Amino acid sequence: MTTTEADQVTPKAVEAVEPADHEHGVHGYHKQKDEHLKRLRRIEGQIRGLQRMVDEDVYCIDILTQVSASTKALQSFALQLLEEHLRHCVADAAAKGGEGIDAKVEEATKAIARMMRT
């Protein structure tokens, strides 16, 4: 896969990431949705800044410093989202009982494993 192919996100690629039993309802992050969107826009700005730095032939170490800051920002966002998922979705499944809790715990565990690989 070329860099260009890796950079392109297609709807099919996004679908593959969504769990098959994904419920379309109120999500744990909905109360902070505006805050999350604001945060993601800041991260998007950091990434655009990286593109500008490369375009302007900025010193490698300065670019790497910005990459590190962008990575930390995304990791922080992911942890916040995971916490909200645990507090809302997993807690809700636990309160309802049944097999749903096992599925939610497994889903959260897989998400944590993906985060740890990055």
GIRAPE-V95999 format. One record per backbone hydrogen bond with DSSP energy under -0.5 kcal/mol. NH is the residue of the N-H (numbers start at 0). CO is the residue of the C=O. Records with the same first field share a line. If there is no record, write none. Layout:
NH: CO  CO
//
This chain:
5: 1
6: 2
7: 3  4
9: 7
13: 9
14: 10
15: 11
16: 12  13
17: 13
21: 18
24: 22
29: 26
31: 28
32: 29
35: 31
36: 32
37: 33
38: 34
39: 35
40: 36
41: 37
42: 38
43: 39
44: 40
45: 41
46: 42
47: 43
48: 44
49: 45
50: 46
51: 47
52: 48
53: 49
54: 50
55: 51
56: 53
57: 52
61: 58
62: 58
63: 59
64: 60
65: 61
66: 62
67: 63
68: 64
69: 65
70: 66
71: 67
72: 68
73: 69
74: 70
75: 71
76: 72
77: 73
78: 74
79: 75
80: 76
81: 77
82: 78
83: 79
84: 80
85: 81
86: 82
87: 83
88: 84
89: 84
90: 85
91: 87
92: 88
93: 89
94: 90
95: 91
96: 92
99: 96
100: 97
102: 98
103: 99
104: 100
105: 101
106: 102
107: 103
108: 104
109: 105
110: 106
111: 107
112: 108
113: 109
114: 110
115: 111
116: 112
117: 113  114
//
